[in-house]
């Protein structure tokens, strides 16, 4: 399992396991949770090149506030401009995007997602372990190749959020502002009794995009996708020291149900397991 991020806190190291990914395959547009669409009978019904959701900032569509990535939802958070010599540079997200889109990740997003995830994780959990342990974890979980495998994994769905009104400086796709993983088939002893559970493995938001409702929108999209796939409960892991993230999840309706050991480059940390009914 991987850690999910929660609300941001002052830049600090983070910890947590690699996130889950999924094969990039377009989804049917997801409706806000309040609309409770029918349950889908198979993942094959998620096929459309259109964005899953387009939300204006602070949109209140749906019942619950979504998780905010990086420090927000799962574990770890990002800088508002990213540059990593090893992974290449990532365009800084617009500070106040007017509208954003949520879609399923494509193989071409691998490098950008890896850079964003590594930066968010480093900012959120670097203080919790040694530099060598942190780098060992990042080299395993946040390389372009690792993220590409996640996106191609049929047991994972990887959602990405982009600024709908902010084209890339190079004329390509808009910069990524955040991402979330929904993973099927993972489990922990404390969630085995839950009815049809699915894991929210990662939810990261770029620092420059915080406070705009993006984390909430990603969380709602993951919840709705899980409902459409027939799941009844959702769970996640959050570092025991990430109190802001825990407060966020509590606000979102999650409850603490158990613990899990999370290995960050050899440093065994304790993550709390939280869950809620969908």
VENSULRA-V687051 format. One record per residue. RES is the residue in one letter. OMEGA is omega in degrees with one decimal (* if undefined). Layout:
BEGIN
{{RES/OMEGA} {RES/OMEGA}}
END
This chain:
BEGIN
{{X/178.6} {X/177.4} {X/174.9} {X/-179.4} {X/178.3} {X/-173.6} {X/-177.9} {X/173.2} {X/-179.3} {X/-176.7} {X/177.4} {X/-177.8} {X/-180.0} {X/173.7} {X/176.4} {X/-173.9} {X/176.9} {X/-180.0} {X/179.3} {X/178.6} {X/178.4} {X/179.2} {X/-179.4} {X/174.2} {X/-175.1} {X/-179.7} {X/170.4} {X/179.4} {X/179.3} {X/177.0} {X/175.3} {X/-175.1} {X/-176.1} {X/-176.8} {X/175.9} {X/179.6} {X/-179.0} {X/177.8} {X/178.6} {X/-179.4} {X/177.8} {X/-178.9} {X/-179.7} {X/-179.7} {X/178.7} {X/180.0} {X/174.3} {X/-177.2} {X/-177.7} {X/177.6} {X/179.6} {X/-177.0} {X/172.0} {X/-177.2} {X/171.5} {X/-178.6} {X/176.0} {X/177.2} {X/-178.5} {X/179.4} {X/178.6} {X/-174.7} {X/-171.9} {X/174.6} {X/-179.0} {X/177.4} {X/176.9} {X/-170.4} {X/178.8} {X/-179.2} {X/-174.2} {X/-170.1} {X/-175.8} {X/-179.6} {X/167.3} {X/-179.0} {X/-170.7} {X/175.6} {X/-175.3} {X/168.9} {X/-179.1} {X/174.8} {X/-177.9} {X/-175.5} {X/-176.7} {X/-176.4} {X/-175.9} {X/-177.6} {X/179.4} {X/-178.6} {X/178.5} {X/-179.3} {X/178.2} {X/-174.6} {X/-178.5} {X/-179.3} {X/-178.5} {X/-178.1} {X/175.6} {X/179.8} {X/175.4} {X/-178.5} {X/175.1} {X/-178.6} {X/175.6} {X/180.0} {X/-178.6} {X/178.4} {X/-171.4} {X/-175.9} {X/-179.5} {X/178.1} {X/179.4} {X/-179.8} {X/-179.9} {X/-179.6} {X/-179.9} {X/-179.1} {X/179.7} {X/-179.3} {X/-179.8} {X/-178.9} {X/-175.1} {X/-172.5} {X/-177.0} {X/-177.3} {X/-173.5} {X/-178.6} {X/179.0} {X/178.6} {X/-179.4} {X/179.1} {X/179.1} {X/-178.4} {X/178.7} {X/178.9} {X/-178.9} {X/-180.0} {X/179.1} {X/-171.5} {X/-171.8} {X/171.4} {X/178.1} {X/-178.5} {X/-179.5} {X/-179.9} {X/177.7} {X/177.6} {X/178.4} {X/-177.7} {X/-178.6} {X/-177.2} {X/-178.1} {X/179.0} {X/-176.9} {X/170.1} {X/179.2} {X/179.1} {X/177.2} {X/178.9} {X/178.9} {X/177.0} {X/-175.8} {X/-175.5} {X/-174.3} {X/-179.0} {X/178.3} {X/178.1} {X/-178.4} {X/179.2} {X/179.5} {X/-179.7} {X/176.1} {X/-180.0} {X/177.8} {X/-179.7} {X/-179.0} {X/178.7} {X/178.7} {X/178.3} {X/171.4} {X/-174.2} {X/178.8} {X/174.3} {X/177.9} {X/-178.3} {X/173.1} {X/-178.9} {X/-175.7} {X/179.6} {X/-176.4} {X/-178.8} {X/-178.1} {X/-179.7} {X/176.7} {X/-177.7} {X/174.1} {X/-175.9} {X/168.1} {X/-171.6} {X/-178.8} {X/175.2} {X/-175.6} {X/178.7} {X/177.2} {X/-177.5} {X/-178.8} {X/-178.9} {X/-179.6} {X/175.6} {X/-178.4} {X/180.0} {X/-177.1} {X/178.3} {X/179.5} {X/-179.0} {X/178.6} {X/179.7} {X/178.6} {X/179.7} {X/178.6} {X/178.1} {X/-176.7} {X/177.2} {X/179.6} {X/178.4} {X/-178.4} {X/178.2} {X/175.1} {X/179.5} {X/-177.4} {X/-179.8} {X/179.3} {X/-178.5} {X/-179.1} {X/175.4} {X/179.4} {X/-177.4} {X/-177.5} {X/-179.7} {X/-178.1} {X/-173.7} {X/178.5} {X/178.9} {X/179.6} {X/179.1} {X/179.6} {X/-179.0} {X/177.9} {X/178.7} {X/-179.4} {X/177.6} {X/179.0} {X/176.7} {X/178.2} {X/-177.5} {X/-178.7} {X/179.5} {X/-178.9} {X/176.8} {X/-179.1} {X/-175.8} {X/177.6} {X/179.1} {X/-179.7} {X/176.5} {X/-177.2} {X/-177.6} {X/179.9} {X/175.3} {X/174.8} {X/177.1} {X/179.6} {X/-178.4} {X/171.8} {X/175.4} {X/179.6} {X/*}}
END
